[in-house]
Amino acid sequence: MKISLGPIPYFWERESVFDFYARVLEAPVDIVYLGETVCSKRRALRLPDWLDIAEHLAAAGKEAVLSTLTLIEAESEAAYMRTIAENGRFAVEANDMAAVNMLEGVTPFVVGPHINVYNSRALALLARAGAKRWVMPMELDRDTLAALQAQRPAGMETEVFVFGRLPLSFSARCFTARAHNLSKDECGFRCADYPDGMPLRTREGQSFLSLNGIQVQSGETYNLVNEISELRALGVDVLRLAPQAQGMFEIVDAFRSVTDGHRESSAAAAMLEPYQAFGPCDGYWYGAPGMDRVHA
C-alpha cells in the first residue's frame, strides 16, 4: 500500500512550508499533494513556489499532485484553478466539480475527498472524465467502500483518509476571524496563529470542533491505524495522512511501519497517542457518529 501526504490545511509561514517539504523529501511517503485548498486569501506561496516544490519531490521519486480550492467564490479563484488544471506537468486533485470540468479530457486527475462520490454511477462518470484515483469522502463507512470497490472502474485507484482532523464543512464566512470579532475581509490572517487549528470546546470543557479559517474540522483526530489490515483486504491502494504541525514525521513512520509489516497496529496506535491532542476517533468508518471511538 502507498502512503500519501495530503495538502497542508492550515496557514503556515512561508519558511515553515519550505522547511516542511524539505523534510518530506526524505520521508517514506509515496504521494504528496500540494497547494492551498481552504482559503484563497492565503498566499504565502504562489503557484511557481508550489511547482518548484513539486519538481524537487518528483526528483526524489515521489508523485507530486497539485490540489485545487474546495470552495470557489470568485472569478479570480476560478481563473487560478484553470491555471493549475493546465499546468502541463503535474497531476491535479480536483476538489470541486468545476475543476473536474476543466480537467476532463486534458489530463488524468485525482478526485478529491470533497467531491461527493456516494455510488458506483458517480465513480463511473468520473472515470469516463479521466479520473485515475478517487479519495473516499470521509463520512462514508466501510460497508459503502466495500460496495464501491466491488464496482470500481478498471484502472481506478482508491485512496482513503486515515489520519488527521476531519474537514467537516466549508463556508463563505471565516470562523477564525469571527472568533476575534473581525470581518473576513479584514481578518489579519489570524488563522496563522493556530498552526493546527483553533480548538473549540463545549461549556463543559470537552473538545468539540476545530476552526481553521472558513473550514470547520473535528476536534478529535481521525485515526484508522488499527484498520489497516481491513483497508488492505478491501483493495485500498493509498492511505492518506493530513499534515499537522506536531509530530508529522513520527506519524508517517508509524503508518509506514504497519503497512510494511514491521510493527503491529496496536503498537503503532500507542506511538500515535502524543500526536492526537484531543484523542482519536473512528466513528465514520464503522457507520457511527464521526466523533465516536469504536475501536477500543
Backbone hydrogen bonds in HBPLUS format (Angstrom, degrees):
<---DONOR---> <-ACCEPTOR-->    atom                        ^
c    i                          cat <-CA-CA->   ^        H-A-AA   ^      H-
h    n   atom  resd res      DA  || num        DHA   H-A  angle D-A-AA Bond
n    s   type  num  typ     dist DA aas  dist angle  dist       angle   num
A0002-LYS N   A0237-ASP O   2.94 MM 235  6.21 168.6  1.96 163.6 159.9     1
A0239-LEU N   A0002-LYS O   2.90 MM 237  6.29 157.1  1.95 146.5 151.6     2
A0030-ASP N   A0003-ILE O   2.78 MM  27  5.51 158.2  1.83 153.8 161.3     3
A0031-ILE N   A0003-ILE O   3.28 MM  28  6.55 157.5  2.34 141.7 144.4     4
A0004-SER N   A0239-LEU O   2.79 MM 235  5.97 169.3  1.80 153.0 154.3     5
A0241-LEU N   A0004-SER O   2.96 MM 237  6.19 157.3  2.01 145.3 150.9     6
A0005-LEU N   A0031-ILE O   2.85 MM  26  6.27 149.1  1.94 149.0 158.1     7
A0033-TYR N   A0005-LEU O   2.90 MM  28  6.16 173.2  1.91 173.3 172.2     8
A0006-GLY N   A0241-LEU O   2.85 MM 235  5.98 168.8  1.86 160.4 164.3     9
A0016-SER N   A0013-GLU O   3.00 MM   3  5.21 119.2  2.38 101.9 117.7    10
A0017-VAL N   A0013-GLU O   3.05 MM   4  6.44 149.1  2.15 155.8 164.9    11
A0017-VAL N   A0014-ARG O   3.15 MM   3  5.30 122.8  2.50  97.8 111.4    12
A0018-PHE N   A0014-ARG O   3.16 MM   4  6.55 162.0  2.19 152.8 156.9    13
A0019-ASP N   A0015-GLU O   2.89 MM   4  6.04 161.0  1.92 148.7 154.4    14
A0020-PHE N   A0016-SER O   2.91 MM   4  6.01 151.7  2.00 140.0 148.0    15
A0021-TYR N   A0017-VAL O   3.07 MM   4  6.38 165.8  2.09 155.5 157.2    16
A0022-ALA N   A0018-PHE O   2.98 MM   4  6.14 138.0  2.16 142.5 154.3    17
A0023-ARG N   A0019-ASP O   3.25 MM   4  6.56 145.2  2.38 142.6 149.8    18
A0023-ARG N   A0020-PHE O   3.12 MM   3  5.39 128.1  2.40 100.4 112.9    19
A0024-VAL N   A0020-PHE O   3.04 MM   4  6.39 142.2  2.18 138.6 150.2    20
A0025-LEU N   A0021-TYR O   3.22 MM   4  6.36 137.9  2.41 136.2 143.6    21
A0026-GLU N   A0023-ARG O   3.10 MM   3  5.69 145.8  2.23 112.4 120.2    22
A0027-ALA N   A0024-VAL O   3.00 MM   3  4.79 147.2  2.11  98.4 108.7    23
A0029-VAL N   A0027-ALA O   2.84 MM   2  5.66 140.2  2.00 102.5  92.1    24
A0063-GLU N   A0030-ASP O   2.94 MM  33  6.28 170.5  1.95 159.3 158.0    25
A0032-VAL N   A0063-GLU O   2.84 MM  31  6.21 161.7  1.87 165.2 167.7    26
A0065-VAL N   A0032-VAL O   2.92 MM  33  6.18 157.6  1.97 156.9 157.2    27
A0034-LEU N   A0065-VAL O   2.75 MM  31  6.06 155.1  1.81 163.2 171.6    28
A0067-SER N   A0034-LEU O   2.72 MM  33  5.68 174.7  1.73 165.4 164.5    29
A0070-THR N   A0037-THR O   3.09 MM  33  5.57 146.8  2.20 135.5 134.8    30
A0042-ARG N   A0039-CYS O   3.18 MM   3  5.80 158.2  2.23 114.9 120.8    31
A0049-ASP N   A0046-ARG O   2.94 MM   3  5.30 125.7  2.24 107.2 121.6    32
A0050-TRP N   A0046-ARG O   3.14 MM   4  6.58 156.0  2.20 152.9 159.9    33
A0051-LEU N   A0047-LEU O   2.87 MM   4  6.12 159.2  1.92 158.2 164.5    34
A0052-ASP N   A0048-PRO O   2.98 MM   4  6.10 147.5  2.08 138.0 146.4    35
A0053-ILE N   A0049-ASP O   3.00 MM   4  6.32 159.2  2.04 151.0 156.1    36
A0054-ALA N   A0050-TRP O   2.87 MM   4  6.08 157.3  1.93 146.7 153.7    37
A0055-GLU N   A0051-LEU O   2.95 MM   4  6.19 150.2  2.04 143.6 150.7    38
A0056-HIS N   A0052-ASP O   3.17 MM   4  6.49 156.8  2.23 147.5 152.8    39
A0057-LEU N   A0053-ILE O   2.97 MM   4  6.27 156.0  2.02 151.7 158.8    40
A0058-ALA N   A0054-ALA O   2.88 MM   4  6.10 159.0  1.92 150.8 156.5    41
A0059-ALA N   A0055-GLU O   2.97 MM   4  6.16 154.3  2.04 145.4 152.3    42
A0060-ALA N   A0056-HIS O   3.11 MM   4  6.35 131.5  2.36 134.9 147.2    43
A0060-ALA N   A0057-LEU O   3.03 MM   3  5.01 130.7  2.28  94.1 108.0    44
A0062-LYS N   A0057-LEU O   3.03 MM   5  5.43 163.3  2.06 148.0 144.5    45
A0061-GLY N   A0058-ALA O   2.98 MM   3  5.12 159.5  2.02 108.8 112.5    46
A0066-LEU N   A0091-ALA O   2.95 MM  25  6.35 164.2  1.98 154.4 151.5    47
A0093-GLU N   A0066-LEU O   2.74 MM  27  5.97 158.5  1.78 141.8 147.1    48
A0068-THR N   A0093-GLU O   3.11 MM  25  6.28 147.1  2.22 166.5 168.6    49
A0077-GLU N   A0074-ALA O   3.09 MM   3  5.32 126.4  2.39 100.4 113.4    50
A0078-ALA N   A0074-ALA O   3.17 MM   4  6.58 152.2  2.25 146.8 154.7    51
A0079-ALA N   A0075-GLU O   2.87 MM   4  6.13 152.4  1.95 148.8 156.5    52
A0080-TYR N   A0076-SER O   3.00 MM   4  6.23 152.0  2.08 140.7 147.8    53
A0081-MET N   A0077-GLU O   2.96 MM   4  6.16 153.1  2.04 142.6 150.1    54
A0082-ARG N   A0078-ALA O   2.99 MM   4  6.27 147.5  2.10 143.1 151.5    55
A0083-THR N   A0079-ALA O   3.08 MM   4  6.42 148.5  2.18 142.1 150.3    56
A0084-ILE N   A0080-TYR O   3.09 MM   4  6.48 151.8  2.17 146.9 154.0    57
A0085-ALA N   A0081-MET O   2.92 MM   4  6.20 161.4  1.95 148.7 154.2    58
A0086-GLU N   A0082-ARG O   2.93 MM   4  6.09 143.0  2.07 145.8 154.9    59
A0087-ASN N   A0084-ILE O   3.16 MM   3  5.18 156.1  2.22 116.3 113.3    60
A0110-VAL N   A0092-VAL O   2.89 MM  18  6.15 167.2  1.90 151.7 154.6    61
A0094-ALA N   A0110-VAL O   2.81 MM  16  6.12 157.3  1.87 175.7 172.2    62
A0112-GLY N   A0094-ALA O   2.82 MM  18  5.37 157.9  1.87 147.4 147.9    63
A0099-ALA N   A0096-ASP O   2.96 MM   3  5.41 129.1  2.22 108.8 121.0    64
A0100-VAL N   A0096-ASP O   3.31 MM   4  6.79 148.5  2.41 141.9 150.9    65
A0101-ASN N   A0097-MET O   2.99 MM   4  6.30 157.5  2.04 148.8 153.4    66
A0102-MET N   A0098-ALA O   3.05 MM   4  6.37 148.2  2.16 142.2 150.8    67
A0103-LEU N   A0099-ALA O   2.92 MM   4  6.12 143.5  2.06 146.5 156.6    68
A0103-LEU N   A0100-VAL O   3.15 MM   3  5.08 122.5  2.49  93.3 107.8    69
A0104-GLU N   A0100-VAL O   2.89 MM   4  5.91 133.2  2.12 150.1 161.2    70
A0106-VAL N   A0103-LEU O   2.90 MM   3  5.19 164.9  1.92 130.8 133.1    71
A0109-PHE N   A0130-GLY O   3.25 MM  21  6.41 148.6  2.36 127.2 135.0    72
A0132-LYS N   A0109-PHE O   2.78 MM  23  5.73 164.4  1.81 160.5 163.2    73
A0111-VAL N   A0133-ARG O   2.79 MM  22  6.21 165.3  1.81 155.1 158.0    74
A0135-VAL N   A0111-VAL O   2.86 MM  24  6.01 147.5  1.96 160.4 167.7    75
A0115-ILE N   A0112-GLY O   3.35 MM   3  5.97 168.5  2.36 119.8 120.9    76
A0117-VAL N   A0115-ILE O   2.90 MM   2  6.03 111.7  2.38 118.5 102.9    77
A0123-LEU N   A0119-ASN O   3.27 MM   4  6.61 157.4  2.32 146.0 152.6    78
A0124-ALA N   A0120-SER O   2.86 MM   4  6.05 154.7  1.93 147.1 153.7    79
A0125-LEU N   A0121-ARG O   2.93 MM   4  6.13 157.2  1.98 146.9 153.0    80
A0126-LEU N   A0122-ALA O   3.06 MM   4  6.30 160.1  2.10 148.8 153.3    81
A0127-ALA N   A0123-LEU O   2.97 MM   4  6.18 147.2  2.08 142.3 151.8    82
A0128-ARG N   A0124-ALA O   2.99 MM   4  6.28 155.4  2.06 150.0 155.6    83
A0129-ALA N   A0125-LEU O   3.13 MM   4  6.43 137.6  2.32 137.1 148.8    84
A0131-ALA N   A0126-LEU O   3.01 MM   5  5.63 164.0  2.04 146.1 144.7    85
A0130-GLY N   A0127-ALA O   3.05 MM   3  5.18 148.0  2.15 100.7 110.6    86
A0157-GLU N   A0132-LYS O   2.95 MM  25  6.27 169.0  1.97 138.9 141.2    87
A0134-TRP N   A0157-GLU O   3.00 MM  23  6.40 155.1  2.06 150.4 153.7    88
A0159-GLU N   A0134-TRP O   2.89 MM  25  6.05 154.6  1.95 161.6 161.9    89
A0136-MET N   A0159-GLU O   2.93 MM  23  6.34 157.4  1.98 176.1 172.2    90
A0140-LEU N   A0137-PRO O   3.19 MM   3  5.92 169.6  2.20 124.1 127.4    91
A0145-LEU N   A0141-ASP O   3.07 MM   4  6.39 158.1  2.12 149.2 155.9    92
A0142-ARG N   A0285-TRP O   2.98 MM 143  5.42 161.1  2.02 144.7 139.6    93
A0146-ALA N   A0142-ARG O   2.91 MM   4  6.11 157.0  1.96 145.4 151.3    94
A0147-ALA N   A0143-ASP O   3.09 MM   4  6.36 155.1  2.16 144.4 150.3    95
A0148-LEU N   A0144-THR O   2.97 MM   4  6.24 157.6  2.02 150.9 157.1    96
A0149-GLN N   A0145-LEU O   2.79 MM   4  5.96 158.9  1.83 155.9 162.1    97
A0150-ALA N   A0146-ALA O   3.11 MM   4  6.25 145.3  2.23 140.4 148.6    98
A0151-GLN N   A0148-LEU O   3.09 MM   3  5.32 143.8  2.22 102.7 113.0    99
A0152-ARG N   A0149-GLN O   3.33 MM   3  4.88 172.0  2.34 100.4 101.1   100
A0156-MET N   A0153-PRO O   3.18 MM   3  5.68 160.6  2.22 136.2 136.3   101
A0237-ASP N   A0158-THR O   2.95 MM  79  5.39 142.3  2.10 139.7 151.5   102
A0238-VAL N   A0158-THR O   3.09 MM  80  6.38 152.6  2.17 151.0 153.1   103
A0160-VAL N   A0238-VAL O   2.97 MM  78  6.40 156.5  2.02 156.0 158.9   104
A0240-ARG N   A0160-VAL O   2.81 MM  80  5.82 171.8  1.82 147.1 146.8   105
A0162-VAL N   A0240-ARG O   2.85 MM  78  5.63 174.2  1.85 152.1 154.1   106
A0224-LEU N   A0162-VAL O   2.89 MM  62  4.97 153.4  1.96 149.3 149.2   107
A0242-ALA N   A0163-PHE O   2.89 MM  79  6.09 155.0  1.95 151.0 159.4   108
A0164-GLY N   A0222-TYR O   3.01 MM  58  5.25 139.4  2.18 144.0 147.1   109
A0222-TYR N   A0164-GLY O   2.84 MM  58  5.25 146.4  1.96 135.3 133.6   110
A0218-SER N   A0166-LEU O   2.84 MM  52  5.08 137.9  2.02 134.4 147.7   111
A0168-LEU N   A0216-VAL O   2.76 MM  48  5.58 150.7  1.85 151.0 161.0   112
A0169-SER N   A0216-VAL O   3.32 MM  47  5.31 151.5  2.41 139.3 141.9   113
A0216-VAL N   A0169-SER O   2.99 MM  47  5.31 159.1  2.04 142.5 146.7   114
A0171-SER N   A0214-ILE O   3.00 MM  43  5.28 134.4  2.22 134.7 148.4   115
A0178-ARG N   A0174-CYS O   3.09 MM   4  6.29 158.4  2.14 143.1 149.6   116
A0175-PHE N   A0213-GLY O   2.87 MM  38  5.48 137.9  2.05 134.6 133.0   117
A0179-ALA N   A0175-PHE O   2.96 MM   4  6.15 148.9  2.06 143.5 151.4   118
A0180-HIS N   A0177-ALA O   2.97 MM   3  5.23 140.0  2.13 102.9 114.7   119
A0182-LEU N   A0177-ALA O   2.86 MM   5  4.90 162.1  1.89 137.7 138.9   120
A0181-ASN N   A0178-ARG O   2.95 MM   3  4.80 162.9  1.98 108.9 109.9   121
A0186-GLU N   A0183-SER O   3.18 MM   3  5.28 139.1  2.35  98.9 110.2   122
A0192-ALA N   A0189-PHE O   3.03 MM   3  5.79 161.6  2.07 118.4 123.6   123
A0193-ASP N   A0190-ARG O   2.94 MM   3  5.53 161.0  1.97 116.3 122.5   124
A0194-TYR N   A0191-CYS O   3.07 MM   3  5.49 164.0  2.10 112.8 117.5   125
A0197-GLY N   A0194-TYR O   2.96 MM   3  4.85 166.8  1.98 116.7 114.7   126
A0198-MET N   A0211-LEU O   2.76 MM  13  4.83 174.0  1.76 148.8 148.7   127
A0211-LEU N   A0198-MET O   2.75 MM  13  4.83 166.9  1.76 140.8 140.3   128
A0200-LEU N   A0209-LEU O   2.80 MM   9  5.06 154.5  1.87 155.3 146.5   129
A0208-PHE N   A0200-LEU O   2.97 MM   8  5.76 148.6  2.07 162.3 159.2   130
A0209-LEU N   A0200-LEU O   3.19 MM   9  5.06 156.2  2.25 131.6 138.8   131
A0202-THR N   A0206-GLN O   2.88 MM   4  5.30 154.3  1.94 146.5 154.3   132
A0205-GLY N   A0202-THR O   2.89 MM   3  5.18 160.8  1.93 111.9 116.5   133
A0210-SER N   A0217-GLN O   2.90 MM   7  4.89 150.1  1.99 132.1 130.7   134
A0217-GLN N   A0210-SER O   2.75 MM   7  4.89 173.0  1.76 160.7 161.0   135
A0212-ASN N   A0215-GLN O   2.86 MM   3  5.00 161.6  1.90 165.6 159.6   136
A0215-GLN N   A0212-ASN O   3.04 MM   3  5.00 159.7  2.08 119.3 120.7   137
A0221-THR N   A0279-GLY O   2.97 MM  58  6.23 166.5  1.99 155.6 158.9   138
A0281-CYS N   A0221-THR O   2.90 MM  60  5.85 135.7  2.10 138.3 135.7   139
A0223-ASN N   A0281-CYS O   3.06 MM  58  6.13 154.5  2.13 169.5 169.9   140
A0227-GLU N   A0224-LEU O   2.95 MM   3  5.11 150.8  2.04 105.3 114.8   141
A0230-GLU N   A0227-GLU O   3.06 MM   3  5.22 118.3  2.46 100.7 115.9   142
A0231-LEU N   A0227-GLU O   2.89 MM   4  6.17 156.8  1.94 156.9 164.4   143
A0232-ARG N   A0228-ILE O   2.89 MM   4  6.11 154.1  1.96 149.6 156.5   144
A0233-ALA N   A0229-SER O   3.01 MM   4  6.23 156.2  2.07 141.4 147.6   145
A0234-LEU N   A0230-GLU O   3.03 MM   4  6.28 137.3  2.22 141.5 152.8   146
A0236-VAL N   A0231-LEU O   3.13 MM   5  5.60 165.2  2.15 160.9 157.1   147
A0235-GLY N   A0232-ARG O   2.98 MM   3  5.24 159.9  2.02 110.1 115.4   148
A0251-ILE N   A0247-GLY O   2.98 MM   4  6.18 149.4  2.08 151.7 160.7   149
A0252-VAL N   A0248-MET O   2.99 MM   4  6.31 155.5  2.05 144.2 150.3   150
A0253-ASP N   A0249-PHE O   3.09 MM   4  6.17 161.4  2.13 135.4 140.4   151
A0254-ALA N   A0250-GLU O   2.99 MM   4  6.19 150.9  2.08 141.7 149.3   152
A0255-PHE N   A0251-ILE O   3.12 MM   4  6.45 165.4  2.15 156.1 158.1   153
A0256-ARG N   A0252-VAL O   2.89 MM   4  6.06 165.1  1.91 157.1 162.1   154
A0257-SER N   A0253-ASP O   2.93 MM   4  5.98 157.1  1.98 145.8 151.6   155
A0258-VAL N   A0254-ALA O   3.35 MM   4  6.61 144.2  2.49 139.7 148.0   156
A0259-THR N   A0255-PHE O   3.00 MM   4  6.28 170.0  2.01 158.5 160.8   157
A0260-ASP N   A0256-ARG O   2.93 MM   4  6.00 149.6  2.02 149.5 157.3   158
A0262-HIS N   A0257-SER O   2.73 MM   5  4.99 140.4  1.88 161.1 167.7   159
A0263-ARG N   A0257-SER O   3.14 MM   6  5.39 126.3  2.44 128.1 122.9   160
A0261-GLY N   A0258-VAL O   3.02 MM   3  5.04 155.6  2.08 102.9 110.7   161
A0267-ALA N   A0264-GLU O   3.14 MM   3  5.37 122.3  2.49 101.4 114.8   162
A0268-ALA N   A0264-GLU O   3.08 MM   4  6.44 157.2  2.14 151.8 158.6   163
A0269-ALA N   A0265-SER O   2.82 MM   4  6.05 152.0  1.90 150.0 158.0   164
A0270-ALA N   A0266-SER O   3.20 MM   4  6.45 148.2  2.31 138.3 145.4   165
A0271-MET N   A0267-ALA O   3.13 MM   4  6.47 148.2  2.24 141.0 149.7   166
A0271-MET N   A0268-ALA O   3.06 MM   3  4.94 115.3  2.50  91.5 107.5   167
A0272-LEU N   A0268-ALA O   3.03 MM   4  6.31 140.6  2.19 145.5 156.0   168
A0273-GLU N   A0270-ALA O   3.37 MM   3  5.41 151.5  2.45  99.8 107.5   169
A0275-TYR N   A0272-LEU O   2.97 MM   3  5.55 152.8  2.04 121.3 129.8   170
A0276-GLN N   A0273-GLU O   3.39 MM   3  5.66 157.3  2.44 119.8 117.1   171
A0279-GLY N   A0276-GLN O   3.01 MM   3  5.02 171.2  2.02 113.9 115.6   172
A0282-ASP N   A0292-ASP O   2.87 MM  10  6.19 164.4  1.90 156.4 158.7   173
A0285-TRP N   A0282-ASP O   3.16 MM   3  5.80 125.3  2.48 116.3 127.7   174
A0283-GLY N   A0292-ASP O   2.98 MM   9  4.61 128.5  2.25 147.5 140.3   175
A0286-TYR N   A0283-GLY O   2.98 MM   3  5.41 132.6  2.21 110.5 122.8   176
A0288-ALA N   A0283-GLY O   2.87 MM   5  4.61 161.3  1.91 141.5 135.1   177
A0287-GLY N   A0284-TYR O   3.00 MM   3  5.02 166.2  2.02 109.9 113.2   178
A0292-ASP N   A0289-PRO O   2.97 MM   3  5.61 162.7  2.00 122.7 128.4   179
